[in-house]
Amino acid sequence: MIQKLTSDERTQQLAKLHRWESVAERDAIRRTFEFADFNEAFGFMTRVAIKAQEMDHHPEWFNVYNKVDITLSTHEANGVTERDIALATFIDSVTT
């Protein structure tokens, strides 16, 4: 079974990520991305979708034109796990 991160572990891992934040109302992390236009945002979402499928770990996301909001949490652990951190790390790598 996948174990969720402790509060201290989550804080340590968040410090390594770029502009991700804890979600106050639930055990999750979130980041908002802004791109030049819809095509760039959709291309980003496609890269993330391919990796998420490989990992069998899928984000919650919301897209309007050039903005993409992503929330990560592992449902079977009821909180943030190393899987979320790994996917967030990948997501950071395709936006820099």
MARVEX-430938 format. One record per residue: y, x, z of N, C-alpha, C, O in turn. Coordinates in steps of 0.2 Angstrom, whole numbers, plus 5000, padded with zeros to 4 digits. Example, Ala and Ser with C-alpha at 12.3 -4.5 7.8 and 13.67 -1.06 7.14 Angstrom:
% MARVEX-430938
<paro n_y="4972" n_x="5066" n_z="5039" ca_y="4978" ca_x="5062" ca_z="5039" c_y="4984" c_x="5066" c_z="5039" o_y="4983" o_x="5071" o_z="5042"/>
<paro n_y="4989" n_x="5064" n_z="5035" ca_y="4995" ca_x="5068" ca_z="5036" c_y="5000" c_x="5064" c_z="5039" o_y="5006" o_x="5067" o_z="5040"/>
% end
This chain:
% MARVEX-430938
<paro n_y="4994" n_x="5004" n_z="5000" ca_y="5000" ca_x="5000" ca_z="5000" c_y="5006" c_x="5004" c_z="5000" o_y="5006" o_x="5010" o_z="5003"/>
<paro n_y="5011" n_x="5002" n_z="4996" ca_y="5017" ca_x="5006" ca_z="4996" c_y="5022" c_x="5004" c_z="5002" o_y="5022" o_x="4999" o_z="5004"/>
<paro n_y="5024" n_x="5010" n_z="5005" ca_y="5028" ca_x="5009" ca_z="5011" c_y="5036" c_x="5009" c_z="5010" o_y="5038" o_x="5014" o_z="5006"/>
<paro n_y="5039" n_x="5005" n_z="5013" ca_y="5047" ca_x="5005" ca_z="5012" c_y="5050" c_x="5011" c_z="5016" o_y="5047" o_x="5013" o_z="5021"/>
<paro n_y="5055" n_x="5013" n_z="5013" ca_y="5059" ca_x="5019" ca_z="5016" c_y="5062" c_x="5016" c_z="5023" o_y="5064" o_x="5011" o_z="5024"/>
<paro n_y="5062" n_x="5021" n_z="5028" ca_y="5066" ca_x="5019" ca_z="5034" c_y="5073" c_x="5019" c_z="5032" o_y="5075" o_x="5022" o_z="5027"/>
<paro n_y="5077" n_x="5017" n_z="5037" ca_y="5084" ca_x="5017" ca_z="5036" c_y="5087" c_x="5024" c_z="5035" o_y="5091" o_x="5025" o_z="5031"/>
<paro n_y="5084" n_x="5029" n_z="5039" ca_y="5086" ca_x="5036" ca_z="5038" c_y="5084" c_x="5039" c_z="5031" o_y="5088" o_x="5042" o_z="5028"/>
<paro n_y="5078" n_x="5037" n_z="5029" ca_y="5076" ca_x="5040" ca_z="5023" c_y="5080" c_x="5037" c_z="5017" o_y="5081" o_x="5041" o_z="5013"/>
<paro n_y="5081" n_x="5031" n_z="5018" ca_y="5085" ca_x="5027" ca_z="5012" c_y="5092" c_x="5031" c_z="5012" o_y="5095" o_x="5032" o_z="5007"/>
<paro n_y="5095" n_x="5032" n_z="5018" ca_y="5102" ca_x="5035" ca_z="5018" c_y="5102" c_x="5042" c_z="5015" o_y="5106" o_x="5044" o_z="5011"/>
<paro n_y="5096" n_x="5046" n_z="5016" ca_y="5096" ca_x="5053" ca_z="5014" c_y="5095" c_x="5052" c_z="5006" o_y="5098" o_x="5056" o_z="5002"/>
<paro n_y="5091" n_x="5048" n_z="5004" ca_y="5089" ca_x="5047" ca_z="4996" c_y="5095" c_x="5045" c_z="4993" o_y="5097" o_x="5047" o_z="4987"/>
<paro n_y="5099" n_x="5040" n_z="4996" ca_y="5105" ca_x="5037" ca_z="4992" c_y="5110" c_x="5043" c_z="4991" o_y="5114" o_x="5043" o_z="4986"/>
<paro n_y="5111" n_x="5048" n_z="4996" ca_y="5115" ca_x="5053" ca_z="4996" c_y="5114" c_x="5057" c_z="4989" o_y="5119" o_x="5061" o_z="4987"/>
<paro n_y="5108" n_x="5057" n_z="4987" ca_y="5106" ca_x="5061" ca_z="4981" c_y="5108" c_x="5058" c_z="4975" o_y="5107" o_x="5061" o_z="4969"/>
<paro n_y="5109" n_x="5051" n_z="4975" ca_y="5110" ca_x="5047" ca_z="4969" c_y="5117" c_x="5047" c_z="4967" o_y="5122" o_x="5048" o_z="4972"/>
<paro n_y="5119" n_x="5045" n_z="4961" ca_y="5126" ca_x="5044" ca_z="4959" c_y="5128" c_x="5037" c_z="4960" o_y="5126" o_x="5033" o_z="4955"/>
<paro n_y="5133" n_x="5035" n_z="4964" ca_y="5136" ca_x="5029" ca_z="4965" c_y="5131" c_x="5023" c_z="4966" o_y="5133" o_x="5017" o_z="4965"/>
<paro n_y="5125" n_x="5024" n_z="4969" ca_y="5121" ca_x="5019" ca_z="4971" c_y="5123" c_x="5017" c_z="4978" o_y="5125" o_x="5021" o_z="4982"/>
<paro n_y="5122" n_x="5011" n_z="4980" ca_y="5124" ca_x="5008" ca_z="4987" c_y="5119" c_x="5004" c_z="4989" o_y="5115" o_x="5000" o_z="4985"/>
<paro n_y="5118" n_x="5003" n_z="4996" ca_y="5114" ca_x="4998" ca_z="4999" c_y="5117" c_x="4991" c_z="4998" o_y="5123" o_x="4990" o_z="4998"/>
<paro n_y="5112" n_x="4987" n_z="4997" ca_y="5114" ca_x="4980" ca_z="4997" c_y="5114" c_x="4977" c_z="5004" o_y="5109" o_x="4977" o_z="5007"/>
<paro n_y="5119" n_x="4974" n_z="5006" ca_y="5120" ca_x="4972" ca_z="5013" c_y="5115" c_x="4966" c_z="5015" o_y="5112" o_x="4966" o_z="5020"/>
<paro n_y="5115" n_x="4962" n_z="5010" ca_y="5111" ca_x="4955" ca_z="5012" c_y="5103" c_x="4956" c_z="5011" o_y="5100" o_x="4951" o_z="5012"/>
<paro n_y="5101" n_x="4962" n_z="5009" ca_y="5094" ca_x="4963" ca_z="5008" c_y="5092" c_x="4970" c_z="5007" o_y="5097" o_x="4974" o_z="5007"/>
<paro n_y="5086" n_x="4972" n_z="5008" ca_y="5084" ca_x="4979" ca_z="5008" c_y="5083" c_x="4981" c_z="5001" o_y="5077" o_x="4981" o_z="4998"/>
<paro n_y="5089" n_x="4983" n_z="4997" ca_y="5089" ca_x="4985" ca_z="4990" c_y="5094" c_x="4990" c_z="4989" o_y="5099" o_x="4991" o_z="4994"/>
<paro n_y="5094" n_x="4993" n_z="4983" ca_y="5100" ca_x="4997" ca_z="4981" c_y="5103" c_x="4994" c_z="4975" o_y="5099" o_x="4991" o_z="4971"/>
<paro n_y="5109" n_x="4996" n_z="4973" ca_y="5113" ca_x="4993" ca_z="4968" c_y="5118" c_x="4998" c_z="4965" o_y="5121" o_x="5002" o_z="4968"/>
<paro n_y="5118" n_x="4997" n_z="4958" ca_y="5124" ca_x="5001" ca_z="4955" c_y="5126" c_x="4997" c_z="4949" o_y="5122" o_x="4993" o_z="4946"/>
<paro n_y="5133" n_x="4997" n_z="4947" ca_y="5135" ca_x="4994" ca_z="4941" c_y="5137" c_x="4999" c_z="4936" o_y="5140" o_x="5005" o_z="4938"/>
<paro n_y="5136" n_x="4998" n_z="4930" ca_y="5137" ca_x="5003" ca_z="4925" c_y="5142" c_x="5000" c_z="4920" o_y="5141" o_x="4994" o_z="4919"/>
<paro n_y="5146" n_x="5004" n_z="4917" ca_y="5151" ca_x="5001" ca_z="4912" c_y="5151" c_x="5006" c_z="4906" o_y="5151" o_x="5012" o_z="4907"/>
<paro n_y="5150" n_x="5003" n_z="4900" ca_y="5149" ca_x="5006" ca_z="4894" c_y="5155" c_x="5005" c_z="4889" o_y="5159" o_x="5000" o_z="4891"/>
<paro n_y="5155" n_x="5008" n_z="4884" ca_y="5161" ca_x="5007" ca_z="4879" c_y="5160" c_x="5000" c_z="4876" o_y="5166" o_x="4997" o_z="4874"/>
<paro n_y="5154" n_x="4998" n_z="4874" ca_y="5154" ca_x="4991" ca_z="4871" c_y="5146" c_x="4988" c_z="4873" o_y="5142" o_x="4992" o_z="4876"/>
<paro n_y="5145" n_x="4983" n_z="4870" ca_y="5138" ca_x="4980" ca_z="4871" c_y="5133" c_x="4984" c_z="4868" o_y="5128" o_x="4984" o_z="4871"/>
<paro n_y="5134" n_x="4987" n_z="4862" ca_y="5128" ca_x="4991" ca_z="4859" c_y="5126" c_x="4997" c_z="4864" o_y="5120" o_x="4998" o_z="4864"/>
<paro n_y="5131" n_x="5000" n_z="4867" ca_y="5130" ca_x="5005" ca_z="4871" c_y="5126" c_x="5003" c_z="4877" o_y="5121" o_x="5006" o_z="4880"/>
<paro n_y="5128" n_x="4997" n_z="4880" ca_y="5125" ca_x="4994" ca_z="4886" c_y="5118" c_x="4992" c_z="4884" o_y="5113" o_x="4994" o_z="4888"/>
<paro n_y="5117" n_x="4989" n_z="4878" ca_y="5110" ca_x="4987" ca_z="4877" c_y="5106" c_x="4993" c_z="4875" o_y="5100" o_x="4993" o_z="4877"/>
<paro n_y="5108" n_x="4998" n_z="4872" ca_y="5104" ca_x="5004" ca_z="4871" c_y="5102" c_x="5007" c_z="4878" o_y="5096" o_x="5010" o_z="4879"/>
<paro n_y="5107" n_x="5007" n_z="4883" ca_y="5105" ca_x="5010" ca_z="4890" c_y="5099" c_x="5005" c_z="4893" o_y="5095" o_x="5008" o_z="4895"/>
<paro n_y="5100" n_x="4999" n_z="4892" ca_y="5095" ca_x="4994" ca_z="4895" c_y="5088" c_x="4996" c_z="4892" o_y="5083" o_x="4995" o_z="4895"/>
<paro n_y="5088" n_x="4997" n_z="4885" ca_y="5082" ca_x="4998" ca_z="4882" c_y="5079" c_x="5004" c_z="4884" o_y="5073" o_x="5004" o_z="4886"/>
<paro n_y="5082" n_x="5010" n_z="4885" ca_y="5080" ca_x="5016" ca_z="4888" c_y="5077" c_x="5015" c_z="4895" o_y="5071" o_x="5017" o_z="4897"/>
<paro n_y="5080" n_x="5011" n_z="4899" ca_y="5078" ca_x="5010" ca_z="4906" c_y="5072" c_x="5005" c_z="4906" o_y="5067" o_x="5006" o_z="4909"/>
<paro n_y="5072" n_x="5000" n_z="4901" ca_y="5066" ca_x="4996" ca_z="4900" c_y="5060" c_x="4999" c_z="4899" o_y="5054" o_x="4998" o_z="4901"/>
<paro n_y="5060" n_x="5004" n_z="4894" ca_y="5054" ca_x="5008" ca_z="4892" c_y="5052" c_x="5012" c_z="4898" o_y="5046" o_x="5012" o_z="4899"/>
<paro n_y="5056" n_x="5015" n_z="4902" ca_y="5054" ca_x="5019" ca_z="4908" c_y="5051" c_x="5015" c_z="4913" o_y="5046" o_x="5016" o_z="4916"/>
<paro n_y="5054" n_x="5009" n_z="4914" ca_y="5052" ca_x="5004" ca_z="4919" c_y="5045" c_x="5002" c_z="4918" o_y="5041" o_x="5001" o_z="4922"/>
<paro n_y="5044" n_x="5000" n_z="4911" ca_y="5037" ca_x="4998" ca_z="4909" c_y="5032" c_x="5004" c_z="4910" o_y="5026" o_x="5002" o_z="4913"/>
<paro n_y="5034" n_x="5010" n_z="4909" ca_y="5029" ca_x="5015" ca_z="4910" c_y="5027" c_x="5016" c_z="4918" o_y="5022" o_x="5017" o_z="4919"/>
<paro n_y="5033" n_x="5015" n_z="4922" ca_y="5032" ca_x="5015" ca_z="4929" c_y="5029" c_x="5009" c_z="4932" o_y="5026" o_x="5009" o_z="4938"/>
<paro n_y="5028" n_x="5004" n_z="4928" ca_y="5026" ca_x="4997" ca_z="4931" c_y="5031" c_x="4995" c_z="4937" o_y="5028" o_x="4993" o_z="4942"/>
<paro n_y="5037" n_x="4996" n_z="4936" ca_y="5042" ca_x="4995" ca_z="4941" c_y="5048" c_x="4992" c_z="4938" o_y="5052" o_x="4996" o_z="4934"/>
<paro n_y="5050" n_x="4986" n_z="4939" ca_y="5055" ca_x="4983" ca_z="4934" c_y="5061" c_x="4981" c_z="4938" o_y="5061" o_x="4978" o_z="4944"/>
<paro n_y="5067" n_x="4983" n_z="4936" ca_y="5073" ca_x="4982" ca_z="4939" c_y="5075" c_x="4974" c_z="4939" o_y="5073" o_x="4971" o_z="4934"/>
<paro n_y="5080" n_x="4972" n_z="4943" ca_y="5083" ca_x="4966" ca_z="4943" c_y="5090" c_x="4968" c_z="4939" o_y="5093" o_x="4972" o_z="4942"/>
<paro n_y="5092" n_x="4965" n_z="4934" ca_y="5098" ca_x="4967" ca_z="4931" c_y="5102" c_x="4961" c_z="4928" o_y="5099" o_x="4956" o_z="4926"/>
<paro n_y="5108" n_x="4962" n_z="4927" ca_y="5112" ca_x="4957" ca_z="4924" c_y="5117" c_x="4960" c_z="4919" o_y="5120" o_x="4965" o_z="4921"/>
<paro n_y="5118" n_x="4958" n_z="4913" ca_y="5122" ca_x="4961" ca_z="4908" c_y="5127" c_x="4956" c_z="4905" o_y="5125" o_x="4950" o_z="4903"/>
<paro n_y="5133" n_x="4958" n_z="4905" ca_y="5139" ca_x="4954" ca_z="4902" c_y="5142" c_x="4960" c_z="4898" o_y="5145" o_x="4964" o_z="4901"/>
<paro n_y="5142" n_x="4959" n_z="4891" ca_y="5146" ca_x="4963" ca_z="4886" c_y="5144" c_x="4970" c_z="4888" o_y="5139" o_x="4973" o_z="4886"/>
<paro n_y="5149" n_x="4974" n_z="4891" ca_y="5148" ca_x="4981" ca_z="4892" c_y="5146" c_x="4983" c_z="4899" o_y="5146" o_x="4989" o_z="4901"/>
<paro n_y="5145" n_x="4978" n_z="4903" ca_y="5143" ca_x="4980" ca_z="4910" c_y="5136" c_x="4978" c_z="4912" o_y="5133" o_x="4973" o_z="4909"/>
<paro n_y="5133" n_x="4982" n_z="4915" ca_y="5126" ca_x="4981" ca_z="4918" c_y="5125" c_x="4982" c_z="4925" o_y="5127" o_x="4988" o_z="4928"/>
<paro n_y="5123" n_x="4977" n_z="4929" ca_y="5122" ca_x="4978" ca_z="4936" c_y="5115" c_x="4978" c_z="4937" o_y="5111" o_x="4974" o_z="4935"/>
<paro n_y="5112" n_x="4983" n_z="4941" ca_y="5105" ca_x="4984" ca_z="4942" c_y="5104" c_x="4984" c_z="4950" o_y="5108" o_x="4988" o_z="4953"/>
<paro n_y="5099" n_x="4981" n_z="4952" ca_y="5097" ca_x="4980" ca_z="4959" c_y="5090" c_x="4983" c_z="4959" o_y="5086" o_x="4980" o_z="4955"/>
<paro n_y="5088" n_x="4987" n_z="4963" ca_y="5081" ca_x="4990" ca_z="4964" c_y="5078" c_x="4988" c_z="4971" o_y="5082" o_x="4990" o_z="4976"/>
<paro n_y="5072" n_x="4986" n_z="4971" ca_y="5069" ca_x="4984" ca_z="4977" c_y="5062" c_x="4983" c_z="4975" o_y="5060" o_x="4981" o_z="4970"/>
<paro n_y="5057" n_x="4985" n_z="4980" ca_y="5050" ca_x="4985" ca_z="4978" c_y="5047" c_x="4979" c_z="4982" o_y="5047" o_x="4978" o_z="4988"/>
<paro n_y="5046" n_x="4973" n_z="4978" ca_y="5044" ca_x="4967" ca_z="4981" c_y="5038" c_x="4967" c_z="4986" o_y="5038" o_x="4964" o_z="4991"/>
<paro n_y="5033" n_x="4971" n_z="4984" ca_y="5027" ca_x="4971" ca_z="4988" c_y="5028" c_x="4975" c_z="4995" o_y="5024" o_x="4974" o_z="4999"/>
<paro n_y="5033" n_x="4979" n_z="4995" ca_y="5035" ca_x="4982" ca_z="5001" c_y="5040" c_x="4979" c_z="5005" o_y="5042" o_x="4980" o_z="5011"/>
<paro n_y="5043" n_x="4974" n_z="5001" ca_y="5049" ca_x="4970" ca_z="5004" c_y="5055" c_x="4975" c_z="5006" o_y="5058" o_x="4974" o_z="5011"/>
<paro n_y="5056" n_x="4980" n_z="5002" ca_y="5062" ca_x="4984" ca_z="5003" c_y="5062" c_x="4990" c_z="4998" o_y="5058" o_x="4990" o_z="4993"/>
<paro n_y="5066" n_x="4995" n_z="4999" ca_y="5067" ca_x="5001" ca_z="4995" c_y="5061" c_x="5006" c_z="4997" o_y="5060" o_x="5007" o_z="5002"/>
<paro n_y="5058" n_x="5008" n_z="4991" ca_y="5053" ca_x="5013" ca_z="4992" c_y="5055" c_x="5019" c_z="4987" o_y="5060" o_x="5019" o_z="4984"/>
<paro n_y="5050" n_x="5024" n_z="4987" ca_y="5051" ca_x="5030" ca_z="4983" c_y="5051" c_x="5028" c_z="4975" o_y="5054" o_x="5031" o_z="4971"/>
<paro n_y="5048" n_x="5022" n_z="4974" ca_y="5048" ca_x="5020" ca_z="4967" c_y="5055" c_x="5018" c_z="4965" o_y="5057" o_x="5019" o_z="4959"/>
<paro n_y="5058" n_x="5015" n_z="4969" ca_y="5065" ca_x="5013" ca_z="4968" c_y="5070" c_x="5019" c_z="4967" o_y="5074" o_x="5020" o_z="4962"/>
<paro n_y="5069" n_x="5024" n_z="4971" ca_y="5072" ca_x="5030" ca_z="4971" c_y="5071" c_x="5034" c_z="4964" o_y="5075" o_x="5037" o_z="4961"/>
<paro n_y="5064" n_x="5034" n_z="4962" ca_y="5062" ca_x="5037" ca_z="4956" c_y="5065" c_x="5034" c_z="4950" o_y="5068" o_x="5037" o_z="4945"/>
<paro n_y="5065" n_x="5027" n_z="4950" ca_y="5069" ca_x="5024" ca_z="4944" c_y="5076" c_x="5025" c_z="4944" o_y="5079" o_x="5026" o_z="4939"/>
<paro n_y="5079" n_x="5025" n_z="4950" ca_y="5087" ca_x="5026" ca_z="4950" c_y="5088" c_x="5033" c_z="4948" o_y="5093" o_x="5034" o_z="4945"/>
<paro n_y="5084" n_x="5038" n_z="4950" ca_y="5085" ca_x="5045" ca_z="4947" c_y="5085" c_x="5045" c_z="4940" o_y="5089" o_x="5048" o_z="4937"/>
<paro n_y="5080" n_x="5042" n_z="4937" ca_y="5079" ca_x="5042" ca_z="4930" c_y="5085" c_x="5038" c_z="4927" o_y="5088" o_x="5041" o_z="4922"/>
<paro n_y="5087" n_x="5033" n_z="4929" ca_y="5093" ca_x="5029" ca_z="4927" c_y="5099" c_x="5033" c_z="4927" o_y="5103" o_x="5034" o_z="4922"/>
<paro n_y="5100" n_x="5037" n_z="4933" ca_y="5106" ca_x="5042" ca_z="4933" c_y="5106" c_x="5047" c_z="4927" o_y="5111" o_x="5049" o_z="4925"/>
<paro n_y="5100" n_x="5049" n_z="4926" ca_y="5099" ca_x="5055" ca_z="4921" c_y="5101" c_x="5052" c_z="4914" o_y="5103" o_x="5056" o_z="4910"/>
<paro n_y="5100" n_x="5046" n_z="4912" ca_y="5102" ca_x="5043" ca_z="4906" c_y="5109" c_x="5041" c_z="4905" o_y="5111" o_x="5039" o_z="4900"/>
<paro n_y="5113" n_x="5042" n_z="4910" ca_y="5120" ca_x="5040" ca_z="4910" c_y="5124" c_x="5045" c_z="4911" o_y="5131" o_x="5045" o_z="4911"/>
<paro n_y="5122" n_x="5051" n_z="4912" ca_y="5126" ca_x="5057" ca_z="4913" c_y="5126" c_x="5062" c_z="4906" o_y="5130" o_x="5067" o_z="4906"/>
% end
